[in-house]
Amino acid sequence: MKHLLISLYLGFVLFASCQNRNSKDSSQGGKFNEILPQINMIQTRLHTSSNFVIGQTSHGPVFVVQGDYFENQKKSASIEAYNPQGKPLWNNQKQSDQHDFGAGAYVHWVDKSGLNHPVVTYSYVPKPKEMKGGVVFVNANDGSTIHELSNNAHFGNNNSLLFDFNKDGLTDYLYADLATISAIQLSNFQKEWTFQDGVRFCWSLPALFELKHDQNPIIYFGSEYDSNDGLSSFLAIDLKGNRIWKSSGHVEDLGSTPVFIADIDGDGTKEILKVGLDLEHHNKQKWNHMYVFNTDGELISKCELGFTGIAIGDVDGDGRLEGVGISNTRDGGLNGLKEIRCIELSTGKLEWSVPVERAYLDCNSPVMADINDDGYLEAIVGTGNPAGYGRLPNSEPWGDIYVVSHQGEILKRQELMGRPVNMGICDYNQDGISEFIVVVDGKPGWINIYSTKAKAKQIDWPVPFGNAERSGTHSY
């Protein structure tokens, strides 16, 4: 195993005897009680958790988590490393006696850095907006800081892409802050180029795709309300930081969701997928939409979603891909629905929907897998009210995860004490069968780990949401 990467955080292990302290199982009886049995719970020491990486170091397998650490009423951006049993190995903090620092959303692991040891990166955001944030490069063996680069902007979520741009056998680092994208050579931390035309990142992640085997890959990304008139853009640039095309004038936020590359209609040609947000009812739309572009930047189609986190797969086996998600009542439009929805992405047809009791902010990364080994894909989606950013006024945190069949039957509902922020499926113990992991928002938060019957197909994920094509949340 080189490294596993899932859209979550990790912390201390609390074993099965504690498993009902932050969740309530509302499964159906009989065979459905076997769906997602809980293995254990992990309580983090960090607030606002959203991602973790698992890698191999001189200590063996290491879990690295990122989040905000509080001590003596001061906040630090932090990453901490643990062994699989939950023993702390090291920590790294961006801290100051004068200022608070918050952690960015993503953490990355690099094996082939040219530095003779693996590297972990995380970003920080200072509380005074006049200060610039930055990205910290950490020795994954001992937690020491190797290098630090300043942002070109105050804010940065480490919306990065790992790829060997120079084809020299070493991983290069495409780092994005709020306003720029920079290619960084990790062997000497030199910036090779910076691109800033139309860049406005929030939670988005770029994707990289090789159109033809004899051509260099292209980098695709979206921006959040980046133009002077408040509209959004979708862009493609080459590996030297030159713009190839720019699609402008889109009314929805295209800078807060990952880019996905997939052949949605089964014709052998891949499309570029981007979920748009009506962020906090920015335009008071009834629906948010899935945007489908071809590789030349032409907008092929848009379809109504009602959710923002999407799991993608061929649910009905017809060769065309569906997207499944749960209503986002803040960013998914003013349609008034609370339901799990399955949309055929090439036509926009609603295949099925099933109502749920409550919905607010959906999980960023719902997933699909054959978790009960019945030969069909199931979707796992989540919704909740966070403890921190986005919390509803005068309310307590809550959360739900649902397992839904390919026909829209709810197989399991798991009630949680906080919002399920991100989900992942991977072969946690490398026995050939995948585990399901979800980070639960809190102060501090939790990681819940469940067993599945899904056969593991991929364990080496170099970036969040899967490989460079962002395939971590879809299976087909």
N, C-alpha and C positions, 0 to 999 in steps of 0.2 A: 504494500500500500504506500503510495506517495503521499497523498492527502485526500481527505474527504472534505467537501465544502457544502454546507447547507445554510439556508437562510434563517439562522437562529443564533442564540447565545447559549453558553454553558456555565455552570458554577458548581456548588457543592451537591453531592449525591445524597438524597434521602430515600431510603429503601421502601419496599412495597408495604411495609407495615404503616407507613405514613400516607399511603396513596390517596386516601379519601379526604385529606385536609383541604385541598383546593379544587376538588372536582366532584361532580355528581353524575353518575351513569344513568341515562334514560334509555338504554337499549331495549329493543323488543326481546321477548323471551326466546327459549329454545336455542337454535343454532346461532341466532344473532348475538347472544351473550359472548360468543367467541370472537366477535369482531373487535379489533383493537383492544385486547386486554392490556392493561397498564403494567409496565415492567417496573418503573420507578419514577421518582420525581427528583429534580435537581433545583435547589434554591440558589439563585445567584447572589453575590454580594454587591452587584451593580444595578443601578436604576436604568430605566429606559433601554432595556436590552433589545437587540434586534438581530444580531448575527453571531455566528462562531465558525471557527475552522478547526479541523482535526488534522494533525500532521505528524510525521516521523522526525524525531530529533535524537540526540545522544541519550535522552531519557526514555526512548521508546515512543509510543503514541502519546501525543500531547493535545489537550483541548485548550484552545485560546479563545477567550471571550472578550467582548468589547462593550463598554457602557460608561455611565457616570458613577464615580465613586465619591462618597461624602464622608468627610472627617473634619471635626471641629467647625462645622457649618461652612466649610469650603468645598466646592465642587471641582473635581478633576476629571478630565478625559482619561480613560484607563483601559488597558487590556491586562488580563490575568491568565496564567496558564496552570492547568491541573493535569494530573495523570488520570487514567480512566476510573480510578477509585475515588476521585475527588480530592486528592492530596494537592495542596498548593505547591507549585514549583517556582514561579516567579511572577512579578508584576511590573508593569511599566506605566508611569503616569505623566501626563502633561499637567503640571500644577504650578501655582504661584501664590505667594502670600498676598499679592495685591489684586489678582483677578481670578474669576472663575472660568473654567473651561468645560465645555460639553463635548461629548464624543459624537462623531459623525455616524452615519447609518451603517457603513459597510466596513468589513475587515477582510484582508486578503492574505493568502499564503503563497510564497514563491519558493520553489525548490531550486531551479536552475538560474540562480542570480549572478553567478560568477564570483561569489564572495566566499565560497567553500563552506557555507552553512545556509540553512533555510532562513527566509526572511518573512516577517509578518509586518503588515502595514495597517495603520489606522489614522484617522483624521481627527482634528480638534477644532472647535469653534469657540473663540473667546467671547466673554460676555460683553465687554465694550465693543460696540459695532465699529468703532474707529480702528480697532486692531484687525490685522489679517490673521486668518486661521492658517492651518498647515497640515502636512502629512508627516508622520513619524515612521521611520524604518527601524525595525527591532530585530535583533539576533534571536531567532526562535529557540536556540539552545539554552540561553541564559537570561533573556529578557533585557539585555543591555541595548541602549540606543546606539544605532549605527550612524544615522544621519537624520536630518530634519530639513524639509523644504517648505518655504512659505507659500501660501496661496497668492494668487493675483486678486483675490477677493476675500471678504470677511468669512464667508460661509463656504463649507465644502463637506459633502457627505462621503467622499472617497468613492465616487461613482466610477470605478476603474475597470480597465480591461487588460488582461495579461496575455501577451503574445510575443513570439520571436519575430519582431519587425524586420530585423537585419539578416535573418536566416544564418546567424552565427552560432546557433545552438544554445543561446542564452535568452532568458525571458526578459522582454522589455515591458515597461509599465506605462500604460496610457492612463494618466491621472486627470480627473475632472474636478474642478471646484465649481462654484456657482456660475462663473462667467467665462472660463477658459478650459481647454483640453490641452494637455502637454504630454509629449512622449518623452519618457525618462529612461536612460540607459542605466540599469541598476549596478553594473560593475564599477561605475564612477559617479553615478547620480547626476550626470549631465543631462540637461534638457536639450533634446535634439530639435524640437520645434514646439510652438504653441499656436493653437487655433482659437479664435474668439468671435468669429462672425456668427451671430445668431445663437450663441451658447447661453443657456440659462437652465442649469441642472437643479433638480431638487432630489427626489428619490429615484430618478430614472437611472437605467443602466444601458450603456451602448452595447451594440452587438457587432460581430465581425463575421463576414461571409465571403467565401471565395466563389465568385461567379463561375469561373472556368479554371481548370487545373493549371493552365499556362499563364494565368493572370494573378496579380497580387490581390489579396482580400481587400474588401472595402469596409469602412467603419460607418455604422448607421446610428443616429441618435436623434432624440426629440428635445424640444425646449419648451419651457413654461412661460407663456405670455411674454415672449422676448422682444416683440416689436414695439415701436412707439405708440401704435394704435391698440395695443393690448392683445394682439393676436399671436398665435404660436406657430412654430416652424418645425419641419422635419428635414434632416440633412444627411448627406453622405460625403465623406472625405476619404482621401487615399492615405497610404501609410507614411506619406511625407508631410501630411497636414494641409494638403491642397483640397479645396472644395470641389466636389464633382457635380453635385446639384443641391438645390435647396427648394423645398416645397413650403410656401408661406401662406398666410391668410387663414389659418385654422382657428376656429373660435374656442376650442377646448384646450386645456392644459395637456401638452404632449411631453412634459418634462418630469413627470412623477411616476412613471411606470416603466418596466423594462421593455426593450425591443425584443421581439421574437422572430425567428426565421423558420418558416414552415410551408409545406405544400398543402394548402387548405382544401383545394378542389381535386387533388389526385391526378393532375395532368402532367406531373413530372417536373414542373417548374415551381420553384419556391417563391413565396411572397414574403413581404416584410409587414409585420403586425405591430400595431401600437394602440394601446388602450388610451383613450382620451378621458379627461376628468372635467366635469363641471364643478371646479374646485370651490367648495363651500357655497354652492349655488351661485357661482360667479355670473352666469348668464341666465339663471332661472329657467334652465332647459327642463323638459320633461324626461329626457334620457341623456345619458352619456353614450359614447359610441366606440366601437372597434374600427380603427382606420386600417385599411389594407392597401399597401403600395406595391407596385412592381419595382424591380431593381433599378429602373431608370427614373424613379421618383414620381411616377404618375399615380395619382390616387385612383385605385380601381373601384373601391366600394367603401361604404360605411354601413354599419348595422347597429341597431339599438341594443344596448347591453343592460344597463341598470345596476351593474357591478363594476368594480375596478380591478380586483385581483382575479386572475383567470387561470384555470387549469385547461390544458388543450390536449385533445386526443380524439381518436376515431371511436366514439362511444357506441355507435350502432353498427359498425363493421361494413359501412358502404363505401369506404375508400375516401370519404371526405371528413374533414376535421370539425369537431364541435368544441365550443368553449363553455365551461361550466363555472358559475360563480354564485355568490349570495348577495342580495341587495345591499348596496351602500347608500344609506339614506342621506348622507351628507354630500357626497361627490358624484353619485350615480344618477342624479336627476330628481325632479319633483313628481315622480309617477305614483307615489304613495304606496308602493308595493313592498312587502316583506316576504321574500320567497327565494328559493334556489331555482336558478334558471339554466336551461341548456339551449344554446343557440348554434345552429349550423352556420359556420363562419363564412362560407362562400356565398350563401344566399340570404343570410340574416333571418332565416326561419326559426321561430321558437319551436323547438322539438318537444319540450315539456317544461312544466314548472310545478313546484310544490311549495305551499305556504309554510312559513315558520312563525314561531311565537313572537320573536323580537329580532331586530336588526338595526345596526348603526354603521360603524366602520368595519368593512370586511377585511379579512386577512390579506396581506400583500401577496402571498404566494400559495394559493390552494394547489393541490396536487391530484394526479390521477395514477392509479396502479390497480392491478388485480389483487387486492389485499386479502380476499377470502378464497383465492385460487378456484374460482368458478368459471374461468375462461372469459370473463368480461371485465372491462375497466370500471372501477368505482371512483368517484370523486370525493375528496375530503375538502370541505370548505369551512370557514370560520367567520364569526362576527363578534363584536363586543364594544364595550365602552371603556376606553383606556383610563389608567390612573393618572397619566400626565397629559401631554399635548393632545388636544382634541376632546378632552373629557366634557361630557354634557354638564351644564350648570346644575348645581344642587343635586348631584346624583352620586351613586356608589358604582365602582367598577364592576363589570360583569363580562362574561364571555360564553360562547357556545362553539363547539365544533360538531359538524354533521358528516356522517358517511352516507352517501346516496348512491343507489344502484344505477346501472346504465339506463334503466327505465324510469327513473325518478322516484324510486321508493326509498324513504329514509330508513336506513338500516341501524343507525345509532346516532344518538345525540349525547354529547358530553358537556355538561355545564361546568364552567370554570369561574374562578374568582376574579379574573381579569380578561382583557382582550387577547385573543390569540394573534400575535403580530405577524409571525412568519411560521411556515411549515416546511418540512423537508422529509424526503424518504431516501434512506441509504442503508447499506449493509453495515450497520454500526459495529457488529462483532465479527464480521467477515465469515459468516457461516453459510453464505449463499442465499440467505433470506433477508429481505429488507425490514428495517425498523422505521416506524413513523415517529417524528419528533416535532413538537410544537413549543414555541416560546410564548409564555403567558405574561402579559404586561403587569407590572407591580412595582412597589417601592420597598424592597427590591422585588424582582420578578422571579418567575419559575420556568423550568423546562420540564415538560412531561414527555416521557418516552413510552411508546406502545409497541407491541409486537404485531406483525402482520404475517400473512402467508405468501406475500408477493416475492417472487423470485427476483433476486438482484440482477440488474442488467448493467449497471454502471456504478463504480465506486470511486473512480478518480475524476473528480470534478474540479477543474482549475479556477473557476470563477463562480460567484453566486448565480443561482438559477440555472446551473448546468454548465455546459461548455461555452465556447465563444458565440455559439448560435442561441444561447439561453434556453437550452432544452431541459433544464432542471425541473420544470413544473409540468412537462407534458411527456407522454409516453404513447407511442404508436408504431 
